[in-house]
Amino acid sequence: LYTAGSAFPNGQGAAWGKVCPQNMPFGTFRGNVCHDNPRYGIYLDNQYPRNLKRDINGYVVGGCPQFDENGKDNGVTPPNLIEDHFDWHNTFNGQYSMGDISYVRYISVNNYHSMYWKTSKNFADGVSHHVIDSIFANDPRDSIGQLQVYGPSGPFTFKFTNNSFLGGPVGTAALCAGQHCGLVGAGGPCNVQYLLEGVNWSGLMRSQKRIQFGVNTASFGQVQPIFLAKDDSLGGFRSMVSQHLNGFANVGCKHQDSSWDSGYACYQPIRRLNFWVFVD
């Protein structure tokens, strides 16, 4: 299941130059199954659906840019949805770069990468979740697969809500923040905020690693991501920062074991701070 927007960014045939495939809304994909693929199951490639303007023939006459004429986020509201999708026995599932598309009740079972994602953004509607009400599972009796979500990075908040991890073994970690961050084709800066709510780790095999700061990333990608929670998704803490930020021990944050990537867990709400400059 492949959205080939970046392969033909200007369209094909008679539509060449009259469409922007990476920004075409597709509504809802519902109830699909992808299994036993040597590469990807679902593969949404590089998709950012936007509020397009079309002529009577369906050709695009405006709306492809990231921002509208007033400087507002031009992402579709409500977002496009991937609902009730099932991936099994694939090498990869997910996308490289994607925004304003939400996974709802997604199920990933015995894949080599439970989900693979490099770059994303905040939702234009300000409220939607990147992944919600979903299950990531691996049956250890099956020789195929390992449990690992390679998540995106960038200057945004990744909302990961009411999701469960089951089984094992875990690969790099159950949830890794910042796949390929700082490298070509991936998100940056690497100080993404992972906002966890209702995340259930209890179904994991014993002694499995839950989170990791950075994966296959530039060195600073192992330092900059932050995990946040208002509930028990982080073991009762409100935030976790990288093990390399050991100065947080001086403000009462607690050094954790390897299941939390040896990070520092804080009862205080830690946040990133980005400065944006305009060069005329």
Salt bridges, closest charged atoms under 4 A:
ASP36 OD2 - HIS35 ND1 2.67
ASP36 OD1 - HIS89 ND1 3.15
ASP73 OD2 - LYS121 NZ 2.87
GLU83 OE1 - ARG30 NE 2.73
GLU83 OE1 - ARG105 NH2 3.87
ASP84 OD1 - ARG105 NE 2.70
ASP87 OD2 - HIS85 NE2 3.24
ASP100 OD2 - LYS121 NZ 2.72
ASP139 OD2 - ARG141 NH2 3.00
ASP142 OD2 - HIS89 NE2 2.61
ASP261 OD1 - LYS209 NZ 2.97
